[in-house]
């Protein structure tokens, strides 16, 4: 098959899609490097619990449901950003410190980048899921990724509170990474919400500009 990236879901066996091998290889290398180089193993394990669950979901559903190559690329980038943050803890991420010095910020904003990326990078895969897998109408598939992003972001902040305050208080500060900002949770939720809005807006504009039409319930 041509080595081109598909923007719509295709029924292709895993071993015959070279892009999936590229994405899997890149993510695996980065994931292993974060494990080997982490300075806080307990935090790494906590941060990667949801990563493992998400990865299992992708593997289990692949035979019956497949995303497009573009969606797998976006998912791969997001997971790489997340596990890179887990390597050092989000609040101590070196890239975040570099940005802090370069931009003159008052805090390490790497956690903000990942929360924004959650909405910006995963809104398109979620739209594919609702449109192609669940067979929702086109308009619903546009709106739901934004709503789901907002809901999951709020639910994740509740998980963070439970993990940090109830179950693993010793890891609380490292896991939350609030850096003294009392509005950290609200800002994280807003950035993910904003990322999803921007992503769906861009996709909508691109489809209109190139006159790309999608069949509902296809």
N, C-alpha and C positions, 0 to 999 in steps of 0.2 A: 504494500500500500504506500502511496506517496507520503513523505515525511512532512505533512502539513497539519496544522492544529485546527481541530474542528470546533465550531462555535455552537453546534447543536448536538444533543445526545446521539450516539451511534451504538449499534449492537455489535461491538467488536470484542472478541476474546482478549483477555488481559495480555496474554503472551504475544499477541499480534499488534498491539498498540505501542509503538516505540516511545511515545510521549509519556505514557504511564510509567514505563521503566525509568525514564529520565527523572520524572518527578519523585518517584519512590526512592531512587538512588540518592538524589540530592537531599531529600528530607532525612533519610536514614543516616547519611554521613553527618549532617548537622546535628541530628538528634543524639547520635553516639558521642560526638565531640562535646556536646553540652553535658552529657553524663560524666565523661572522663574528666572534664575541666571544671565541674561545679565546685563551688566553695561552701555549699550548704545542701547536703544530700537530702535532709528532711524536707526542705523547701522544694527541692527538685521533684521529689516523689509526690508531694502535694499538688504542685503545679501541673504535673503530667498525668494525674488521674483522669481528668477530662480528655486529655489528648489521647490516651489509650482507648477510652470509651468511644471517642469520635472515630479513631482509626479502625476499630473493630466494626463499627457501623458501616464504614465505607467498604470494608472487605466483605462483610456478610451480605450486603445488598447488591454488590456488583453484578452477580450472576443474573439477577432479575431486573435491576434498575441501574442505569448508568448515567453519569453526568457527561457533559461535553468535555473535550480536552481543555477548553478555556476555563471551565469551572474547576477542573482538577488543578489547573495551574494556579488559580486564585486561592484555592484551598491549601495548596502546597506552600505558597508564599505566606499565608496567614499562620499556618502551623509552624513554619520556620521562624517567623517573628516571635511567636509565643514561646517556643522551646528555647530560643536564644535568650529571652528574658528570664526564663526559669533557671538558666545556667548560673546567673549572678544574683538573682532576685531582681525584680523590676526596678526597685529603688536604687540599686547599685550597678545598673547596667552601664558598661563603659561607653557604648555608643550614645546613650542618653547623657552621660557626663560630657562627652565631646560636643554634643549639640548645645548643652547648657553653656559651656565656655564660648563656643562659636557664636551663639545667638544672644548671649548675655542674659539667659534666663535665670530665675531664682531657684529652680528645682530641676531635678532629673525628670524629664517628661517622657521617658521611654514607655511607661505604662499608658500614658495618654495616646501615644502613637498606636499601640496594640489595640486599645479599646476602639479607637477610630477605625482601625483596619478591620476589626470584627464586622462592623457594619458595611464598610466600603468594599471589602473583598468577598464577603460571604452573601451579600444581598443577591447577586446574580445567580450563584448556585441554588440559593433558596427559591428564587423565582423559577428556575428550571424544575426544581422538585415539585413545586405546587402546580406548575403548568403541564409538565410531561408525566410526572409520576402519579400525582393525586387527581389530575385531570380537572383542575379548577378553571373557571372562566378566565380569560385573559386579564380583565380588569382586576379581578381578585388576586391574581398572581403578581400584579404590580404592587398592590397595597400591602399584602400579607408580609413580605420580607421586612418592610419597615416596622410593622406592628410586632412581628416576631422578634426582631432585633431589640426593640424597646423592652419587650417582655423578658427575653432571655437575659438582657443586661441587668434588669432589675432583680431577676431571680438569682443571677450570679453574685450580685452584691450581697444578697441574703446568705448565699452559700459561704462567701468570704467571711461574713460576720459569724456564722455558726462555727466554721472551721477555726477561726482565729480566737474567738471568745469562749466557745463552749467545749470544743473537742481537742484543740491543740494550742492552748494559750501561750505556750513557750515559743511557738513559731508565729504568733500573732502579728508582731510588728513587721517581720520580714515578709510574711505572706501578703499582708494588706498593702504595705508600701505607700501609706498615705502621706508620709513626709510632713506631717504636721498640718495638713490641709483638712479642715473639718468638713469641707464640701467635696472631698475627693470622690465619694461614691456618686453623688449627683452629677459631677462633671464627667465621670467615666460613662455614665448612662447617656448623657447628652451627646458626647462625642461619637459613641456607637450609633445612636439615633441619627445624628447628622451625617455620618459616613454612609448609612443605608440610603438616606434621602439623596445625597449627591450621586451615589452609584446608580440608583434607579433612574435619576434624571439624565445622567450621561447616556445610559443604555437606551432610554426612550428617544433622546435627541439623535443618537447615532442611527437607530432604526428608521426614524423619520427621514433623516438626511439621505440615507442610502436606500430608502423605500423598501425596507425589509419587512415582510409580512409573515406573521406566524399563524398557524392554524390552531384554533382553540381545541383542546382535548385531542391533540394529535398524538 
